[in-house]
């Protein structure tokens, strides 16, 4: 299979995104810096966001890191870093915003998981565990908050064209592509559209679900 290596994308900073949004809708966006693994810092961030905007309707947990390596050689630090960011980070943000969100209009929590949390992957025991844990967390939160009409769902991206996948060796890309029925990597916009749907009023009757956006990889 002949593959064309995608060009690498330089993603804008959170400040640039906020500036672009504010240029179209003045005062609608503000960038914050926080370590999502730091529980107290995230709780303080929650208070600041509420002070700045008054209400939170939608929470998207998208923070994630990788520290890949075979389990036999994996350092405890690499395990902790990935679990603290990918899983504990979502716990911290939900704790920071869940009470005010219970009083919001059409509140939504959307966690960005991964197909690796569904099928596992050699060399990513920490990442797989964090994303599988995030899926379980999503379902538990969905049950706990359903009585407040607050939905909680997860999106599980497959292989998406980013700087990270652009650095994969050609042989690895070919092996991955052979496992994708649609025979292509996804685009970041594919994930954004899935999140947009789950955040919309049209998704009000969907909760506790995992939407795999993976070209059919996990079907």
C-alpha positions, 0 to 999 in steps of 0.5 A: 500500500502506497502512503503519502506522509502527511505534512506536520501541523503546527497547532496554535497555543491556547492564547492564540485560540482565545485571541482568535475567538475573541476577535469574532466574539469579544470577551467569549474566551480566556486561556488558563494555565494549570497542571491538571494532575494538581488537584488543588490547582484545578480546584482553584482554577474552577473557582476562577473560571466561575468568577470570570464567566459565571457558569459552566455548561460543557466540560471537555477533558482533553489533556493527555500525555504518553510515556511509551515503553515495554512494561518490563522497562517502564519506570514508575515515574512514567506510569505515574505521569501518564495516569496522573494526567490522563485519568486523575486529571479528569477526576480533578476537573470533574470535581472542580466543576460538577456542582455548578454544572448540575445547575447549568442548562444542558450540562455535558461532560465529554472525556477524550479517551482512545481506542487504545483504552478499548483494545490495548497496545504493546508498549503502552500499558500506562496509556492503555490503563489510563484511557480504559480507566477514563472510560470506566470513570465516564460510565460511573459519572454518567450514572451518578449525575443522570438524575441532574440531567447531566450527561457524561460521554467519551470519545475514543479517537483512533489514529488521527493525523497530528504531529505525533502520528506524522512522526511514525515510521513508514512501516508502522504507518502501513501496519496501522493502516492495514487495520483500518477498514476506511484505509485512512487516518482521521482528521482532528476535525473528525474528533471535533465534530463528534465532541460538538454533537455530544455537547449539543442539545441533540445528544440530550438522551445519550449518556455513559457511551463511548463513541469510537471515531476510528475508521472502523478499527475497533468494530 
